[in-house]
């Protein structure tokens, strides 16, 4: 399984960036983190549209039946870790070889991006800083990988 994360904003040196890299190094699945930055000085709908354009460009024009887009969205499913691992396993069994996770900007994702997603995923109803969401996502991907590999899970 290949993991690609497309995220708005560029991480600066600090604990969040360090933790993301720690989990990326632990993964046996190949992973990429693509950071995007919208123009400064725009807000609201104009900003969301600009971010959607950047995300679309990062996704590329080639249609791939072998990838699934998973958008992080407050209206998404809040899955327990074991269910998240089961979902990844099911996607792999359906022939998907790449998971593309999208983390939007402060105003969320444009409907056009949400509509392309095969799964909307939520980390709960609380608001999380976008740089911390990267850490949460990488940790959950790593945890899913270990669950799938049959490592003992402390919740069993």
Rosetta constraint file for C-alpha pairs under 8 A:
AtomPair CA 1 CA 29 HARMONIC 5.73 0.50
AtomPair CA 1 CA 30 HARMONIC 7.29 0.50
AtomPair CA 1 CA 92 HARMONIC 7.20 0.50
AtomPair CA 1 CA 96 HARMONIC 7.82 0.50
AtomPair CA 1 CA 97 HARMONIC 4.91 0.50
AtomPair CA 1 CA 98 HARMONIC 5.58 0.50
AtomPair CA 1 CA 99 HARMONIC 7.31 0.50
AtomPair CA 2 CA 29 HARMONIC 5.69 0.50
AtomPair CA 2 CA 30 HARMONIC 5.11 0.50
AtomPair CA 2 CA 31 HARMONIC 5.92 0.50
AtomPair CA 2 CA 97 HARMONIC 6.06 0.50
AtomPair CA 2 CA 98 HARMONIC 4.53 0.50
AtomPair CA 2 CA 99 HARMONIC 6.26 0.50
AtomPair CA 3 CA 29 HARMONIC 6.89 0.50
AtomPair CA 3 CA 30 HARMONIC 6.17 0.50
AtomPair CA 3 CA 31 HARMONIC 4.50 0.50
AtomPair CA 3 CA 32 HARMONIC 6.44 0.50
AtomPair CA 3 CA 98 HARMONIC 5.81 0.50
AtomPair CA 3 CA 99 HARMONIC 5.06 0.50
AtomPair CA 3 CA 100 HARMONIC 6.12 0.50
AtomPair CA 3 CA 101 HARMONIC 7.70 0.50
AtomPair CA 4 CA 31 HARMONIC 5.48 0.50
AtomPair CA 4 CA 32 HARMONIC 4.76 0.50
AtomPair CA 4 CA 33 HARMONIC 5.99 0.50
AtomPair CA 4 CA 34 HARMONIC 7.54 0.50
AtomPair CA 4 CA 98 HARMONIC 7.36 0.50
AtomPair CA 4 CA 99 HARMONIC 6.19 0.50
AtomPair CA 4 CA 100 HARMONIC 4.71 0.50
AtomPair CA 4 CA 101 HARMONIC 6.19 0.50
AtomPair CA 5 CA 31 HARMONIC 7.77 0.50
AtomPair CA 5 CA 32 HARMONIC 6.18 0.50
AtomPair CA 5 CA 33 HARMONIC 4.81 0.50
AtomPair CA 5 CA 34 HARMONIC 6.05 0.50
AtomPair CA 5 CA 100 HARMONIC 5.71 0.50
AtomPair CA 5 CA 101 HARMONIC 4.68 0.50
AtomPair CA 5 CA 102 HARMONIC 5.89 0.50
AtomPair CA 5 CA 103 HARMONIC 7.54 0.50
AtomPair CA 6 CA 33 HARMONIC 6.09 0.50
AtomPair CA 6 CA 34 HARMONIC 4.78 0.50
AtomPair CA 6 CA 35 HARMONIC 6.10 0.50
AtomPair CA 6 CA 36 HARMONIC 7.39 0.50
AtomPair CA 6 CA 55 HARMONIC 7.16 0.50
AtomPair CA 6 CA 58 HARMONIC 7.38 0.50
AtomPair CA 6 CA 100 HARMONIC 7.23 0.50
AtomPair CA 6 CA 101 HARMONIC 6.13 0.50
AtomPair CA 6 CA 102 HARMONIC 4.84 0.50
AtomPair CA 6 CA 103 HARMONIC 6.24 0.50
AtomPair CA 7 CA 33 HARMONIC 7.45 0.50
AtomPair CA 7 CA 34 HARMONIC 6.21 0.50
AtomPair CA 7 CA 35 HARMONIC 5.06 0.50
AtomPair CA 7 CA 36 HARMONIC 6.10 0.50
AtomPair CA 7 CA 102 HARMONIC 5.86 0.50
AtomPair CA 7 CA 103 HARMONIC 4.61 0.50
AtomPair CA 7 CA 104 HARMONIC 6.11 0.50
AtomPair CA 7 CA 105 HARMONIC 7.83 0.50
AtomPair CA 8 CA 35 HARMONIC 5.78 0.50
AtomPair CA 8 CA 36 HARMONIC 4.76 0.50
AtomPair CA 8 CA 37 HARMONIC 5.78 0.50
AtomPair CA 8 CA 38 HARMONIC 7.70 0.50
AtomPair CA 8 CA 51 HARMONIC 7.49 0.50
AtomPair CA 8 CA 103 HARMONIC 6.40 0.50
AtomPair CA 8 CA 104 HARMONIC 5.52 0.50
AtomPair CA 8 CA 105 HARMONIC 5.37 0.50
AtomPair CA 9 CA 35 HARMONIC 5.97 0.50
AtomPair CA 9 CA 36 HARMONIC 5.59 0.50
AtomPair CA 9 CA 37 HARMONIC 5.15 0.50
AtomPair CA 9 CA 38 HARMONIC 7.93 0.50
AtomPair CA 9 CA 105 HARMONIC 7.34 0.50
AtomPair CA 10 CA 35 HARMONIC 5.57 0.50
AtomPair CA 10 CA 36 HARMONIC 6.76 0.50
AtomPair CA 10 CA 37 HARMONIC 6.84 0.50
AtomPair CA 11 CA 16 HARMONIC 7.87 0.50
AtomPair CA 11 CA 17 HARMONIC 6.11 0.50
AtomPair CA 11 CA 35 HARMONIC 7.97 0.50
AtomPair CA 11 CA 131 HARMONIC 6.73 0.50
AtomPair CA 12 CA 17 HARMONIC 6.84 0.50
AtomPair CA 13 CA 17 HARMONIC 6.04 0.50
AtomPair CA 13 CA 18 HARMONIC 7.37 0.50
AtomPair CA 14 CA 18 HARMONIC 6.18 0.50
AtomPair CA 15 CA 19 HARMONIC 6.07 0.50
AtomPair CA 16 CA 20 HARMONIC 6.27 0.50
AtomPair CA 16 CA 131 HARMONIC 6.31 0.50
AtomPair CA 16 CA 132 HARMONIC 6.11 0.50
AtomPair CA 16 CA 134 HARMONIC 7.85 0.50
AtomPair CA 16 CA 135 HARMONIC 6.33 0.50
AtomPair CA 17 CA 21 HARMONIC 6.30 0.50
AtomPair CA 17 CA 131 HARMONIC 7.71 0.50
AtomPair CA 17 CA 135 HARMONIC 7.82 0.50
AtomPair CA 18 CA 22 HARMONIC 6.16 0.50
AtomPair CA 19 CA 23 HARMONIC 6.33 0.50
AtomPair CA 19 CA 135 HARMONIC 6.17 0.50
AtomPair CA 20 CA 24 HARMONIC 6.15 0.50
AtomPair CA 20 CA 134 HARMONIC 6.60 0.50
AtomPair CA 20 CA 135 HARMONIC 5.08 0.50
AtomPair CA 20 CA 138 HARMONIC 6.17 0.50
AtomPair CA 20 CA 139 HARMONIC 7.87 0.50
AtomPair CA 21 CA 25 HARMONIC 6.09 0.50
AtomPair CA 22 CA 26 HARMONIC 6.48 0.50
AtomPair CA 23 CA 27 HARMONIC 6.38 0.50
AtomPair CA 23 CA 138 HARMONIC 5.94 0.50
AtomPair CA 23 CA 139 HARMONIC 6.09 0.50
AtomPair CA 23 CA 142 HARMONIC 6.50 0.50
AtomPair CA 24 CA 31 HARMONIC 6.89 0.50
AtomPair CA 24 CA 138 HARMONIC 6.89 0.50
AtomPair CA 24 CA 142 HARMONIC 7.88 0.50
AtomPair CA 26 CA 142 HARMONIC 7.17 0.50
AtomPair CA 27 CA 31 HARMONIC 7.92 0.50
AtomPair CA 27 CA 142 HARMONIC 5.86 0.50
AtomPair CA 27 CA 145 HARMONIC 7.46 0.50
AtomPair CA 34 CA 58 HARMONIC 7.78 0.50
AtomPair CA 36 CA 54 HARMONIC 6.85 0.50
AtomPair CA 36 CA 55 HARMONIC 7.68 0.50
AtomPair CA 37 CA 51 HARMONIC 7.73 0.50
AtomPair CA 37 CA 54 HARMONIC 8.00 0.50
AtomPair CA 38 CA 47 HARMONIC 7.26 0.50
AtomPair CA 38 CA 50 HARMONIC 6.33 0.50
AtomPair CA 38 CA 51 HARMONIC 5.82 0.50
AtomPair CA 38 CA 54 HARMONIC 7.41 0.50
AtomPair CA 39 CA 47 HARMONIC 7.91 0.50
AtomPair CA 39 CA 50 HARMONIC 7.69 0.50
AtomPair CA 42 CA 46 HARMONIC 6.32 0.50
AtomPair CA 42 CA 47 HARMONIC 5.41 0.50
AtomPair CA 43 CA 47 HARMONIC 4.76 0.50
AtomPair CA 43 CA 48 HARMONIC 7.64 0.50
AtomPair CA 44 CA 48 HARMONIC 6.34 0.50
AtomPair CA 44 CA 107 HARMONIC 7.33 0.50
AtomPair CA 45 CA 49 HARMONIC 6.06 0.50
AtomPair CA 46 CA 50 HARMONIC 6.20 0.50
AtomPair CA 47 CA 51 HARMONIC 6.10 0.50
AtomPair CA 48 CA 52 HARMONIC 6.09 0.50
AtomPair CA 48 CA 105 HARMONIC 7.69 0.50
AtomPair CA 48 CA 107 HARMONIC 6.94 0.50
AtomPair CA 48 CA 108 HARMONIC 7.47 0.50
AtomPair CA 48 CA 109 HARMONIC 6.71 0.50
AtomPair CA 48 CA 110 HARMONIC 5.81 0.50
AtomPair CA 49 CA 53 HARMONIC 6.24 0.50
AtomPair CA 49 CA 110 HARMONIC 6.61 0.50
AtomPair CA 50 CA 54 HARMONIC 6.41 0.50
AtomPair CA 51 CA 55 HARMONIC 6.18 0.50
AtomPair CA 51 CA 104 HARMONIC 7.68 0.50
AtomPair CA 51 CA 105 HARMONIC 7.41 0.50
AtomPair CA 51 CA 109 HARMONIC 7.95 0.50
AtomPair CA 51 CA 110 HARMONIC 8.00 0.50
AtomPair CA 52 CA 56 HARMONIC 6.06 0.50
AtomPair CA 52 CA 109 HARMONIC 7.09 0.50
AtomPair CA 52 CA 110 HARMONIC 6.02 0.50
AtomPair CA 52 CA 112 HARMONIC 7.49 0.50
AtomPair CA 52 CA 113 HARMONIC 6.52 0.50
AtomPair CA 53 CA 57 HARMONIC 6.22 0.50
AtomPair CA 54 CA 58 HARMONIC 6.23 0.50
AtomPair CA 55 CA 59 HARMONIC 6.11 0.50
AtomPair CA 55 CA 113 HARMONIC 7.89 0.50
AtomPair CA 56 CA 60 HARMONIC 6.38 0.50
AtomPair CA 56 CA 61 HARMONIC 7.95 0.50
AtomPair CA 56 CA 113 HARMONIC 7.77 0.50
AtomPair CA 57 CA 61 HARMONIC 7.38 0.50
AtomPair CA 65 CA 96 HARMONIC 7.25 0.50
AtomPair CA 66 CA 95 HARMONIC 6.27 0.50
AtomPair CA 66 CA 96 HARMONIC 4.34 0.50
AtomPair CA 66 CA 97 HARMONIC 5.42 0.50
AtomPair CA 66 CA 98 HARMONIC 6.33 0.50
AtomPair CA 67 CA 96 HARMONIC 5.21 0.50
AtomPair CA 67 CA 97 HARMONIC 5.95 0.50
AtomPair CA 67 CA 98 HARMONIC 4.48 0.50
AtomPair CA 67 CA 99 HARMONIC 5.68 0.50
AtomPair CA 67 CA 100 HARMONIC 6.99 0.50
AtomPair CA 68 CA 96 HARMONIC 6.72 0.50
AtomPair CA 68 CA 98 HARMONIC 6.49 0.50
AtomPair CA 68 CA 99 HARMONIC 5.23 0.50
AtomPair CA 68 CA 100 HARMONIC 6.11 0.50
AtomPair CA 68 CA 117 HARMONIC 7.18 0.50
AtomPair CA 68 CA 118 HARMONIC 5.93 0.50
AtomPair CA 69 CA 99 HARMONIC 6.14 0.50
AtomPair CA 69 CA 100 HARMONIC 4.74 0.50
AtomPair CA 69 CA 101 HARMONIC 5.97 0.50
AtomPair CA 69 CA 102 HARMONIC 7.40 0.50
AtomPair CA 69 CA 116 HARMONIC 6.98 0.50
AtomPair CA 69 CA 117 HARMONIC 4.70 0.50
AtomPair CA 69 CA 118 HARMONIC 5.49 0.50
AtomPair CA 69 CA 119 HARMONIC 6.78 0.50
AtomPair CA 70 CA 99 HARMONIC 7.01 0.50
AtomPair CA 70 CA 100 HARMONIC 5.91 0.50
AtomPair CA 70 CA 101 HARMONIC 4.70 0.50
AtomPair CA 70 CA 102 HARMONIC 6.29 0.50
AtomPair CA 70 CA 117 HARMONIC 5.36 0.50
AtomPair CA 70 CA 118 HARMONIC 5.97 0.50
AtomPair CA 70 CA 119 HARMONIC 4.81 0.50
AtomPair CA 70 CA 120 HARMONIC 5.80 0.50
AtomPair CA 70 CA 121 HARMONIC 6.75 0.50
AtomPair CA 71 CA 101 HARMONIC 5.63 0.50
AtomPair CA 71 CA 102 HARMONIC 4.71 0.50
AtomPair CA 71 CA 103 HARMONIC 6.53 0.50
AtomPair CA 71 CA 113 HARMONIC 7.84 0.50
AtomPair CA 71 CA 114 HARMONIC 6.39 0.50
AtomPair CA 71 CA 117 HARMONIC 5.86 0.50
AtomPair CA 71 CA 119 HARMONIC 6.42 0.50
AtomPair CA 71 CA 120 HARMONIC 4.97 0.50
AtomPair CA 71 CA 121 HARMONIC 6.07 0.50
AtomPair CA 72 CA 76 HARMONIC 6.97 0.50
AtomPair CA 72 CA 101 HARMONIC 7.18 0.50
AtomPair CA 72 CA 102 HARMONIC 6.04 0.50
AtomPair CA 72 CA 103 HARMONIC 5.55 0.50
AtomPair CA 72 CA 104 HARMONIC 7.38 0.50
AtomPair CA 72 CA 120 HARMONIC 5.82 0.50
AtomPair CA 72 CA 121 HARMONIC 4.78 0.50
AtomPair CA 72 CA 122 HARMONIC 5.66 0.50
AtomPair CA 72 CA 123 HARMONIC 7.88 0.50
AtomPair CA 73 CA 103 HARMONIC 7.97 0.50
AtomPair CA 73 CA 108 HARMONIC 6.99 0.50
AtomPair CA 73 CA 109 HARMONIC 7.34 0.50
AtomPair CA 73 CA 120 HARMONIC 5.96 0.50
AtomPair CA 73 CA 121 HARMONIC 5.82 0.50
AtomPair CA 73 CA 122 HARMONIC 5.36 0.50
AtomPair CA 74 CA 121 HARMONIC 7.54 0.50
AtomPair CA 74 CA 122 HARMONIC 5.18 0.50
AtomPair CA 74 CA 123 HARMONIC 7.36 0.50
AtomPair CA 74 CA 124 HARMONIC 6.90 0.50
AtomPair CA 74 CA 125 HARMONIC 6.25 0.50
AtomPair CA 75 CA 120 HARMONIC 7.30 0.50
AtomPair CA 75 CA 121 HARMONIC 7.72 0.50
AtomPair CA 75 CA 122 HARMONIC 6.60 0.50
AtomPair CA 76 CA 119 HARMONIC 7.60 0.50
AtomPair CA 76 CA 120 HARMONIC 4.28 0.50
AtomPair CA 76 CA 121 HARMONIC 4.34 0.50
AtomPair CA 76 CA 122 HARMONIC 4.65 0.50
AtomPair CA 77 CA 119 HARMONIC 7.99 0.50
AtomPair CA 77 CA 120 HARMONIC 6.07 0.50
AtomPair CA 77 CA 121 HARMONIC 4.82 0.50
AtomPair CA 77 CA 122 HARMONIC 5.32 0.50
AtomPair CA 78 CA 121 HARMONIC 6.21 0.50
AtomPair CA 78 CA 122 HARMONIC 4.91 0.50
AtomPair CA 78 CA 123 HARMONIC 5.90 0.50
AtomPair CA 78 CA 124 HARMONIC 6.01 0.50
AtomPair CA 79 CA 83 HARMONIC 5.88 0.50
AtomPair CA 79 CA 84 HARMONIC 5.75 0.50
AtomPair CA 79 CA 121 HARMONIC 7.56 0.50
AtomPair CA 79 CA 122 HARMONIC 7.66 0.50
AtomPair CA 80 CA 84 HARMONIC 6.22 0.50
AtomPair CA 81 CA 85 HARMONIC 6.26 0.50
AtomPair CA 81 CA 140 HARMONIC 6.80 0.50
AtomPair CA 81 CA 143 HARMONIC 7.32 0.50
AtomPair CA 81 CA 144 HARMONIC 6.66 0.50
AtomPair CA 82 CA 86 HARMONIC 6.24 0.50
AtomPair CA 82 CA 144 HARMONIC 7.00 0.50
AtomPair CA 82 CA 147 HARMONIC 7.11 0.50
AtomPair CA 83 CA 87 HARMONIC 6.10 0.50
AtomPair CA 84 CA 88 HARMONIC 6.33 0.50
AtomPair CA 84 CA 144 HARMONIC 6.66 0.50
AtomPair CA 85 CA 89 HARMONIC 6.18 0.50
AtomPair CA 85 CA 143 HARMONIC 7.92 0.50
AtomPair CA 85 CA 144 HARMONIC 4.40 0.50
AtomPair CA 85 CA 145 HARMONIC 7.07 0.50
AtomPair CA 85 CA 147 HARMONIC 6.59 0.50
AtomPair CA 85 CA 148 HARMONIC 6.32 0.50
AtomPair CA 86 CA 90 HARMONIC 6.08 0.50
AtomPair CA 86 CA 148 HARMONIC 7.71 0.50
AtomPair CA 87 CA 91 HARMONIC 6.19 0.50
AtomPair CA 88 CA 92 HARMONIC 6.22 0.50
AtomPair CA 88 CA 144 HARMONIC 7.73 0.50
AtomPair CA 89 CA 93 HARMONIC 6.17 0.50
AtomPair CA 89 CA 148 HARMONIC 7.17 0.50
AtomPair CA 90 CA 94 HARMONIC 6.21 0.50
AtomPair CA 91 CA 95 HARMONIC 6.60 0.50
AtomPair CA 91 CA 96 HARMONIC 5.49 0.50
AtomPair CA 92 CA 96 HARMONIC 4.93 0.50
AtomPair CA 92 CA 97 HARMONIC 6.18 0.50
AtomPair CA 103 CA 109 HARMONIC 7.93 0.50
AtomPair CA 103 CA 130 HARMONIC 7.53 0.50
AtomPair CA 103 CA 133 HARMONIC 7.93 0.50
AtomPair CA 103 CA 134 HARMONIC 7.86 0.50
AtomPair CA 104 CA 108 HARMONIC 5.15 0.50
AtomPair CA 104 CA 109 HARMONIC 5.14 0.50
AtomPair CA 105 CA 109 HARMONIC 6.90 0.50
AtomPair CA 105 CA 130 HARMONIC 7.39 0.50
AtomPair CA 106 CA 130 HARMONIC 7.44 0.50
AtomPair CA 109 CA 113 HARMONIC 6.29 0.50
AtomPair CA 109 CA 114 HARMONIC 6.44 0.50
AtomPair CA 110 CA 114 HARMONIC 6.49 0.50
AtomPair CA 111 CA 115 HARMONIC 5.89 0.50
AtomPair CA 112 CA 116 HARMONIC 6.58 0.50
AtomPair CA 113 CA 117 HARMONIC 6.74 0.50
AtomPair CA 114 CA 120 HARMONIC 7.27 0.50
AtomPair CA 128 CA 132 HARMONIC 6.60 0.50
AtomPair CA 128 CA 133 HARMONIC 6.29 0.50
AtomPair CA 129 CA 133 HARMONIC 6.33 0.50
AtomPair CA 130 CA 134 HARMONIC 6.69 0.50
AtomPair CA 131 CA 135 HARMONIC 7.02 0.50
AtomPair CA 132 CA 136 HARMONIC 6.35 0.50
AtomPair CA 133 CA 137 HARMONIC 5.98 0.50
AtomPair CA 134 CA 138 HARMONIC 6.08 0.50
AtomPair CA 135 CA 139 HARMONIC 6.05 0.50
AtomPair CA 136 CA 140 HARMONIC 6.18 0.50
AtomPair CA 137 CA 141 HARMONIC 6.15 0.50
AtomPair CA 138 CA 142 HARMONIC 6.11 0.50
AtomPair CA 139 CA 143 HARMONIC 6.02 0.50
AtomPair CA 140 CA 144 HARMONIC 5.96 0.50
AtomPair CA 141 CA 145 HARMONIC 6.20 0.50
AtomPair CA 142 CA 146 HARMONIC 6.37 0.50
AtomPair CA 143 CA 147 HARMONIC 6.18 0.50
AtomPair CA 144 CA 148 HARMONIC 6.03 0.50
AtomPair CA 145 CA 149 HARMONIC 6.11 0.50
AtomPair CA 146 CA 150 HARMONIC 6.36 0.50
AtomPair CA 146 CA 151 HARMONIC 5.45 0.50
AtomPair CA 147 CA 151 HARMONIC 5.63 0.50
AtomPair CA 147 CA 152 HARMONIC 7.25 0.50
AtomPair CA 147 CA 153 HARMONIC 6.59 0.50
AtomPair CA 152 CA 156 HARMONIC 7.77 0.50
